[in-house]
Amino acid sequence: MATKKYTVTLPEELAEEIRSEVGPGAFSAYVTRAIERQREHDRLGELVARLLEEGGPLTEEEEAAADKEMREIERWFEARETGPRHQADAA
């Protein structure tokens, strides 16, 4: 994927906390992953809103299935963020 440099403004304390945890070389990757995760969250929210508008409120069974899927998505992101060497530990 092509990359492009952007200037963003972050609270200094937050940025320094992240930089100290991940190191200066991994800062951009950390921010990229955070933005990707937020975009997915936003898209899921949009989908839920559209489905509720079209089909009405969820049944208890549908809610349970949605909760399960959300947990699976969260596990996928966690595994992606920790890398392949930690995926076996998470299973």
N, C-alpha and C positions, 0 to 999 in steps of 0.2 A: 504494500500500500504506500502510495506517495505521501510524503509529509510536508508540512509547511509550518514555518515558525510564526507564532502569534504572541502578542503581548497581552497578558491578563493581569488583573490586580487581585491579589489574595491577601487576607489578613496575615501580617508578618509572623505572628506567633504560630498560626496554623501551618504556614509554609515551612517554617524552620523546624517545627515538630516532625512533619512528614520527611523533610530532607534528612534530619538526624536519624530517623528510623530506616529509611530506604537507601540513603546515600545519594550524593549529588547526581551520579550517573543514572539512577533509576527514577528520579523525580518526575521526568516527563512521562515515562511509562506508567507510573502510579496515577498521575493526573488523567492520562488517556483512559486507563481502566475505570477510573471513577466516573468519567463522563460517559463512557460506553454503558456502564451499569445504570446510570441515571436515565440515559436515552431509552434503554430497555424498560425500565420502570415506567417512564412516561408513556411509552407505546402500549404497555399492558394496561395502564390506567385508561387510555383512550379506547382500547378494545373493550374493556369492562363497561365503560360508560355507554358505548354504542350498543353492546349486547343487552344491557339493562333497558335501554331505550326501545330496542326492537322487541325484546322478549319478556319484559317485565322482571320482577324480582326473582332471585334464584331460590330454588328449593333447598332444603337442608342437604340433600344428596349432592346437588350441584355445588353448593358451597364447600362441602367436604372434598370434592374432587378438585375444585379450584385451589383450596388450601394445600392439598397434596402436590399439585403441579407447581405451585409457588415455592414450596420447600425444595422440590427437585431442581428448579431453576436456580435457587439460591445456592444449593450444593454444587451445581455446575459452575457458577461464578466463583465460588470458593476454591474449587478444584483448579480452575483456570488461573486464579491468582496465586495459588501456592505452587503450581507447576506439577509436572508429571511425577517427580520423585516422591511427592506427598500424596498423590491420589490413592495409592494402595493403602496408606494409613487411614484415609478418610472413609474407606469402604466398611 
